[in-house]
Amino acid sequence: MTTKPAFPWTDAYALGYQPMDDTHREFVETVNAMLTCPDDGFQSALDAFATHAERHFEEEKAWMDKTEFPAKECHIDEHNAVLKSVREVQQMFAAGATPRSLEIGRGLAAELVRWFPGHADYLDSALAQWMGKRAYGGVPVVFRRNPLPADQ
């Protein structure tokens, strides 16, 4: 029996720049791990997400620097706010896992589920289009599959 992810990847998140799409798929997977892991595995899932987020956000910053992306500061500010929250929750766990720290950690994961689609739709899609225009003279074309009905 296959368990449906709490935060599944969907083609709606695809932006047409494959390295970014690959990183975003990993983002979804690491957040899903925080949502679905047993309580005694949460700290490990949180640390894996933190490692991913630091690499992910640094990669996007490098792309923004290289291509002189005009909205760089706003984009970086959002990333920094996410990392600040992640580090605060990691500090709570460093002091010892408690029911309250687990509740806050799971809340962080739920907030990332809420935050990610908007961030990807607005800031990351603008970056993907900017890089496409700079590299190829046009924006990426993205083909998305229709979502499957809920019962499949």
N, C-alpha and C positions, 0 to 999 in steps of 0.2 A: 504494500500500500504506500503510495506516494503522498507526502504531506504537502499541501499547497503553501507556498511561502506567505508569510504575513505581509511582506513588502516585495511583491514580484516585479521583475524586470518587465517592461513593456516597450514595444517599439515607439510608443509616444515619446519616450525619453531620447530616442536617437536624433542626433543633430547633424549627421553627415560628415563629421570629421572622425575617422575611425579611431585614432589614438584617444580622443576625448570620449567617444562612445564606449570604448573598452574600459577606460577608467571609471566611467559612470556606472557601467555594469558591475564593476567591483565594489563601488560605493554602495549600490543597492544590496549586493550580497553581504557586505560586512554589516550594514545596518540590520538586514534581515537576521543575521546571526545574533545580534544583540537582542532582537525582539523575541527570538525563539529558543535561545539556549536555556538550559536549566540554571537556576540561581547560582549554583556553585561554579558555573562556567562564565558568568557574566563579566567578571573582571578581565578575564582573558579575551573575551569578545570585544570589550571596550578598548583594551590595549591594542588589539588588532585593528580596530576601527581608527584609533588615534594614529597608528603608524600609516595606515592607508591615507587618512585625511591629510597628514603632513606632506606625504609624497604627492598626492593628488593636487593639493593647493599649490605646492611649489612648482609642479609641472605646468599648471595653468599660468602661474606668475611668470615663468620663463617664456612661455608663448607670448604673453602680453608684453613683456620687455622686448623680446626679439622683434615683434611686429609693431611696436609703438601703439598699442591698443589704447584709444582715447579714454575709455571708461575704466581704466585699470584701477584707480584708487578706490572707487566704489566697490568693485569686484573683490579686491583684496580685503577691504573692510568687512565684507560679509564673511569671507573665509576666516579672518581673524576672530570674528565674533563666535563662529562655530568652534574654532580651536580653543578659545578661552573657556567656553562651556565644557568642552571635553576635558580639558586639563583640570577644571574645578571638580568634576565628577571623579576623575582619576585620583585627585588628592583626597577626596572623601574615602575612596576605597583603600588608599595607602594607609589611612588611619584605622582601617578595619571595616570589613563588609558588615552592614547592619540591614535590617529590613527597610529602614529609611533610605539608606544609600542605594539599595536595589530599586526602591520605588522611584527615586530621583533618576537613577541611571536608565531605567526603562522609560521614564518620561522623556529623557533626552533622546532616546532612540525614536520614540513616537513623534517628537518634535522634528527630528531629521526627516522623517517620512513626510511630514507636512511641508517642511521648508524646501526640500529638494526639487520637486516639480517646478515651482515658481522660479527658483534660482536657475535651473537648467533652461526653462522656457525663455527667460529674459536675459540674464547676464551671460550664461554659457552659449546660448544660441547666437547672441550678438558676437561673441568671440569667435565661434566657429565660422560665422559668415564673414567676419573681418579677415580671418586667416585665409579663407577660400578666395575672397576677392583679391587679396594681396598676392596669393600664390598662383591663382588660375584665372583671374579676371572676372570671376563670377561666384555666386553663392552655391553651396552644396545643394544637390537635389537629394531628398530623402524619401525613399519608398517605405511605407509602413504597412504591415499586414493589418487586416481588420482583427480586432480582438475576438477571441473565441467566446461563445456564450458561456455564462457562468457555470452551467452544468457540464461542461466538457473539460 
